[in-house]
């Protein structure tokens, strides 16, 4: 309950700071925040394009939120185990690339998910292995792997797998894509995120796993104090490896739901910003799986609705990123203040 109030405090303060900036720019903060909700399909717009409605906007919002849930769960599990997995973006790219390659041979949604899960788990396991085998800090190794994976995948796409028109990777086939794009329903064109139910089930399972199982207890104990966990008879090295493998697998699910769902291709030369936004989401959710779902809902409203807010208010869409940065800052500060208060 304490973490819930801390998160609410961070949200309120961040929105107030964002409103202040909008007011200083001569804009109406209330109207701007309403535009965020309208762009996310949570409020009715004044006008819609053909075959579009509030429902189609909301389904697109769900499609965008799905990979964010997986990515924030990846960060949360790592933080529970005492790791700072800042390599979610690279693990997402590795998973998306592996899934694209497999889909080019066998167009199957199930195999796409399996390929992405395995690819992310392998990268996460490598980070965990480097930590306990050679004491390489996971922040350093994950950042380095982000660059290595990004450049390797970029080279392969630009050399063998590029779409000459979009200059991105060749789009994944509809038979393997995790989003039913342009699905016709009642005269509307709806995007249906097939991975969204999986994301909710995964969050529920992780909440049970971390709170009710022996392995979950070992992850939390190792994260709180590796020395105490060691003297209690726990295999700290095994737990570290298991934690980062699980975190990487969740990042892999984020990658396939992003690159093979919300998007149908991979843009070479860049890593997905979602991998870093997931840090803010996890902190805002108190590193709790169910909290991550709620925090993903809020952050996706800001990111998804920013385009509509920008067009209606004639402001830069980066204002939404600034509000997200405020949330991250105040979430971290509130956690530090609470820790000092308890001491």
C-alpha positions as CSV (number, residue, x, y, z in Angstrom):
1,X,0.0,0.0,0.0
2,X,2.9,2.4,0.8
3,X,4.4,1.8,-2.7
4,X,1.0,2.5,-4.2
5,X,0.8,5.9,-2.5
6,X,4.4,6.7,-3.5
7,X,3.5,5.9,-7.1
8,X,0.4,8.1,-7.0
9,X,2.5,10.9,-5.5
10,X,5.0,10.6,-8.3
11,X,2.2,10.7,-10.9
12,X,0.4,13.7,-9.5
13,X,3.6,15.8,-9.1
14,X,4.8,14.8,-12.6
15,X,1.4,15.8,-14.1
16,X,1.5,19.1,-12.2
17,X,5.0,19.9,-13.5
18,X,3.9,19.0,-17.0
19,X,0.9,21.3,-16.7
20,X,3.2,24.1,-15.5
21,X,5.4,23.7,-18.6
22,X,2.3,23.6,-20.9
23,X,1.0,26.7,-19.2
24,X,4.3,28.5,-19.6
25,X,4.2,27.7,-23.3
26,X,0.8,29.4,-23.5
27,X,-1.2,26.1,-23.8
28,X,-4.2,24.9,-21.9
29,X,-3.0,22.0,-19.7
30,X,-6.5,20.5,-19.2
31,X,-7.1,20.4,-22.9
32,X,-3.7,18.9,-23.6
33,X,-4.3,16.1,-21.1
34,X,-7.7,15.5,-22.6
35,X,-6.0,15.2,-26.0
36,X,-3.8,12.4,-24.5
37,X,-6.9,10.5,-23.5
38,X,-8.6,11.1,-26.9
39,X,-5.5,9.9,-28.8
40,X,-5.5,6.8,-26.7
41,X,-9.1,5.9,-27.3
42,X,-10.2,6.7,-23.8
43,X,-12.2,9.8,-24.7
44,X,-14.3,10.6,-27.8
45,X,-12.7,12.8,-30.5
46,X,-14.4,15.5,-32.3
47,X,-13.9,13.8,-35.7
48,X,-12.7,10.4,-36.9
49,X,-11.4,9.2,-40.3
50,X,-13.2,6.6,-42.3
51,X,-13.6,3.2,-40.6
52,X,-12.2,4.6,-37.4
53,X,-13.8,5.3,-34.1
54,X,-13.0,5.5,-30.4
55,X,-13.0,1.7,-30.2
56,X,-10.4,1.4,-33.0
57,X,-8.2,3.9,-31.2
58,X,-8.6,2.0,-28.0
59,X,-7.7,-1.3,-29.6
60,X,-4.6,0.3,-31.1
61,X,-3.8,1.6,-27.6
62,X,-4.0,-2.0,-26.3
63,X,-1.7,-3.2,-29.1
64,X,0.9,-0.6,-28.1
65,X,0.6,-1.4,-24.4
66,X,1.2,-5.1,-24.8
67,X,5.0,-5.0,-25.4
68,X,5.3,-2.4,-22.7
69,X,3.8,-4.8,-20.1
70,X,6.3,-7.5,-21.1
71,X,9.2,-5.0,-21.0
72,X,8.3,-3.6,-17.6
73,X,7.9,-7.1,-16.2
74,X,11.4,-7.9,-17.5
75,X,12.9,-4.9,-15.6
76,X,10.8,-5.7,-12.5
77,X,12.0,-9.3,-12.2
78,X,15.6,-8.3,-12.6
79,X,15.3,-5.6,-10.0
80,X,13.6,-8.0,-7.6
81,X,16.7,-10.2,-8.0
82,X,19.1,-7.3,-7.4
83,X,19.9,-6.7,-11.1
84,X,19.5,-3.6,-13.2
85,X,18.6,-4.9,-16.6
86,X,19.2,-1.9,-18.8
87,X,19.6,-4.2,-21.8
88,X,15.9,-4.8,-22.5
89,X,16.1,-2.9,-25.7
90,X,18.9,-5.1,-27.1
91,X,17.1,-8.3,-25.9
92,X,13.9,-7.1,-27.7
93,X,15.9,-6.6,-30.9
94,X,17.5,-10.0,-30.7
95,X,14.1,-11.6,-30.1
96,X,12.4,-9.7,-32.9
97,X,15.2,-10.5,-35.3
98,X,15.1,-14.2,-34.5
99,X,11.4,-14.3,-34.8
100,X,11.5,-12.6,-38.2
101,X,14.1,-15.0,-39.5
102,X,12.1,-18.0,-38.4
103,X,8.8,-16.6,-39.7
104,X,10.5,-16.2,-43.1
105,X,10.9,-20.0,-43.2
106,X,7.9,-21.2,-41.1
107,X,5.2,-18.6,-40.8
108,X,3.7,-19.7,-37.4
109,X,2.6,-17.4,-34.6
110,X,3.5,-20.0,-32.0
111,X,7.0,-20.6,-33.3
112,X,7.5,-16.8,-33.5
113,X,6.7,-16.5,-29.8
114,X,9.0,-19.5,-28.9
115,X,11.9,-18.1,-31.0
116,X,11.6,-14.7,-29.4
117,X,11.4,-16.1,-25.9
118,X,14.5,-18.3,-26.4
119,X,16.5,-15.5,-28.0
120,X,15.7,-13.1,-25.2
121,X,16.5,-15.8,-22.5
122,X,19.8,-16.5,-24.1
123,X,20.9,-12.9,-24.0
124,X,19.7,-12.5,-20.5
125,X,21.4,-15.7,-19.4
126,X,24.7,-14.4,-20.9
127,X,24.4,-11.3,-18.8
128,X,23.8,-13.3,-15.6
129,X,26.6,-15.7,-16.4
130,X,29.1,-12.8,-16.9
131,X,27.9,-11.4,-13.6
132,X,28.5,-14.5,-11.4
133,X,31.4,-16.0,-13.4
134,X,33.6,-12.9,-13.9
135,X,31.8,-10.3,-11.7
136,X,31.0,-8.1,-14.7
137,X,28.4,-5.6,-13.7
138,X,25.2,-6.2,-15.5
139,X,24.7,-2.5,-16.4
140,X,28.0,-2.5,-18.3
141,X,27.5,-5.9,-20.0
142,X,23.9,-5.1,-21.0
143,X,24.7,-1.7,-22.4
144,X,27.5,-3.2,-24.4
145,X,25.3,-6.0,-25.7
146,X,22.7,-3.4,-26.7
147,X,25.2,-1.8,-29.1
148,X,26.6,-5.2,-30.3
149,X,23.2,-6.6,-31.1
150,X,22.0,-3.5,-32.7
151,X,25.0,-3.2,-35.0
152,X,25.0,-6.9,-35.9
153,X,21.3,-6.9,-36.7
154,X,21.5,-3.6,-38.6
155,X,24.4,-5.1,-40.7
156,X,22.4,-8.2,-41.6
157,X,19.2,-6.3,-42.4
158,X,20.9,-3.7,-44.6
159,X,22.9,-6.4,-46.4
160,X,20.4,-9.3,-46.8
161,X,17.0,-8.5,-45.4
162,X,16.2,-4.9,-46.3
163,X,13.0,-3.6,-47.8
164,X,14.1,-1.3,-50.7
165,X,11.1,1.0,-50.2
166,X,10.9,1.5,-46.4
167,X,14.6,0.8,-45.8
168,X,13.5,-1.4,-42.9
169,X,13.5,-5.1,-42.6
170,X,11.1,-7.0,-44.8
171,X,7.7,-7.1,-43.1
172,X,6.6,-10.2,-41.3
173,X,3.9,-12.3,-43.0
174,X,0.3,-11.9,-41.7
175,X,0.3,-15.7,-40.8
176,X,3.0,-15.1,-38.3
177,X,2.2,-11.6,-37.1
178,X,0.9,-11.3,-33.5
179,X,-1.5,-8.4,-34.4
180,X,-4.5,-8.9,-36.6
181,X,-4.1,-5.7,-38.5
182,X,-7.1,-4.1,-40.2
183,X,-9.5,-6.7,-38.9
184,X,-13.0,-5.8,-40.2
185,X,-15.7,-5.5,-37.5
186,X,-19.0,-3.7,-37.8
187,X,-17.6,-1.7,-40.7
188,X,-14.5,-0.7,-38.7
189,X,-10.8,-1.6,-39.2
190,X,-9.6,-2.9,-35.9
191,X,-6.1,-3.9,-34.8
192,X,-6.3,-6.9,-32.4
193,X,-3.3,-7.6,-30.2
194,X,-3.2,-11.4,-29.9
195,X,-0.5,-11.3,-27.2
196,X,-2.4,-9.0,-24.8
197,X,-4.2,-11.9,-23.0
198,X,-0.8,-13.6,-22.7
199,X,0.7,-10.4,-21.1
200,X,-2.1,-10.3,-18.5
201,X,-1.7,-14.0,-17.7
202,X,2.1,-13.6,-17.5
203,X,1.7,-10.8,-15.0
204,X,-0.7,-12.8,-12.8
205,X,1.6,-15.8,-13.0
206,X,4.7,-13.8,-12.0
207,X,2.9,-12.2,-9.1
208,X,2.1,-15.8,-7.9
209,X,5.6,-17.0,-8.7
210,X,7.4,-14.3,-6.8
211,X,5.1,-14.3,-3.8
212,X,4.2,-18.0,-3.4
213,X,7.0,-20.2,-4.6
214,X,10.4,-21.2,-3.3
215,X,12.2,-19.9,-6.4
216,X,10.4,-16.6,-6.2
217,X,11.5,-16.3,-2.5
218,X,15.1,-17.0,-3.4
219,X,15.0,-14.4,-6.1
220,X,13.8,-11.8,-3.7
221,X,16.1,-12.9,-0.9
222,X,19.1,-12.8,-3.2
223,X,18.1,-9.3,-4.4
224,X,17.8,-8.0,-0.9
225,X,21.1,-9.5,0.4
226,X,23.2,-12.0,-1.6
227,X,25.4,-12.7,1.5
228,X,22.4,-13.4,3.7
229,X,20.9,-15.7,1.0
230,X,24.3,-17.5,0.7
231,X,24.5,-18.1,4.5
232,X,20.9,-19.3,4.4
233,X,21.9,-22.1,2.1
234,X,20.7,-20.7,-1.2
235,X,22.6,-21.1,-4.4
236,X,23.2,-17.4,-5.2
237,X,24.9,-18.0,-8.5
238,X,22.1,-20.3,-9.8
239,X,19.5,-17.8,-8.7
240,X,21.3,-14.9,-10.4
241,X,21.5,-16.9,-13.6
242,X,17.8,-17.9,-13.3
243,X,16.8,-14.3,-12.6
244,X,18.5,-12.9,-15.7
245,X,17.3,-15.7,-17.9
246,X,13.7,-15.1,-16.8
247,X,14.2,-11.3,-17.3
248,X,15.6,-11.9,-20.8
249,X,12.8,-14.2,-21.7
250,X,10.2,-11.6,-20.7
251,X,12.2,-9.0,-22.8
252,X,12.0,-11.5,-25.7
253,X,8.2,-11.6,-25.4
254,X,8.3,-7.8,-25.5
255,X,10.4,-7.9,-28.6
256,X,8.1,-10.3,-30.5
257,X,4.9,-8.5,-29.5
258,X,6.6,-5.2,-30.6
259,X,8.4,-6.1,-33.8
260,X,6.1,-8.9,-34.8
261,X,2.9,-7.4,-33.5
262,X,2.6,-3.7,-33.0
263,X,5.2,-3.2,-35.7
264,X,5.6,-5.6,-38.6
265,X,9.3,-4.8,-39.3
266,X,12.6,-3.8,-37.6
267,X,14.1,-0.4,-38.1
268,X,17.9,-0.9,-38.5
269,X,20.3,1.4,-36.7
270,X,18.3,2.1,-33.6
271,X,17.1,0.3,-30.5
272,X,13.5,0.6,-29.3
273,X,12.9,3.4,-26.8
274,X,10.4,1.2,-25.1
275,X,13.3,-0.8,-23.6
276,X,14.3,2.2,-21.6
277,X,10.8,3.5,-20.9
278,X,10.1,0.2,-19.2
279,X,12.5,1.2,-16.4
280,X,10.1,4.1,-15.5
281,X,7.1,1.8,-15.8
282,X,8.7,-0.8,-13.5
283,X,9.7,1.8,-10.9
284,X,6.3,3.4,-11.1
285,X,4.7,0.0,-10.6
286,X,6.8,-0.6,-7.5
287,X,8.5,-3.6,-9.3
288,X,5.3,-5.5,-8.8
289,X,3.9,-7.5,-11.7
290,X,0.4,-6.2,-11.3
291,X,1.6,-2.7,-10.6
292,X,3.5,-2.9,-13.9
293,X,0.3,-3.5,-15.8
294,X,-1.3,-0.4,-14.3
295,X,1.8,1.7,-14.8
296,X,2.0,0.4,-18.4
297,X,-1.5,1.7,-18.9
298,X,-0.6,5.2,-17.8
299,X,2.7,5.5,-19.6
300,X,1.2,4.2,-22.8
301,X,-1.5,6.8,-22.6
302,X,1.2,9.5,-22.5
303,X,3.2,8.0,-25.4
304,X,0.3,6.9,-27.6
305,X,-1.7,10.1,-27.1
306,X,1.2,12.4,-27.6
307,X,0.8,12.5,-31.4
308,X,-2.8,13.7,-31.2
309,X,-2.0,16.1,-28.4
310,X,0.8,17.6,-30.6
311,X,-1.5,18.0,-33.6
312,X,-4.3,19.6,-31.6
313,X,-2.2,21.9,-29.3
314,X,0.5,22.6,-31.9
315,X,3.3,21.6,-29.5
316,X,6.2,19.2,-29.8
317,X,5.4,15.5,-29.1
318,X,8.6,15.4,-27.0
319,X,6.5,17.1,-24.2
320,X,5.0,13.7,-23.5
321,X,8.5,12.2,-23.1
322,X,9.3,15.0,-20.7
323,X,6.3,14.1,-18.6
324,X,7.5,10.4,-18.6
325,X,10.9,11.6,-17.5
326,X,9.3,13.6,-14.6
327,X,7.4,10.4,-13.5
328,X,10.7,8.4,-13.5
329,X,12.5,11.1,-11.5
330,X,9.8,11.6,-8.9
331,X,9.2,7.8,-8.6
332,X,12.9,7.3,-7.9
333,X,13.1,10.3,-5.5
334,X,10.0,9.2,-3.6
335,X,11.4,5.7,-3.1
336,X,14.7,7.2,-1.8
337,X,12.8,9.5,0.6
338,X,10.7,6.6,1.9
339,X,13.8,4.5,2.5
340,X,15.4,7.2,4.5
341,X,12.2,7.8,6.5
342,X,12.0,4.1,7.4
343,X,15.7,4.1,8.5
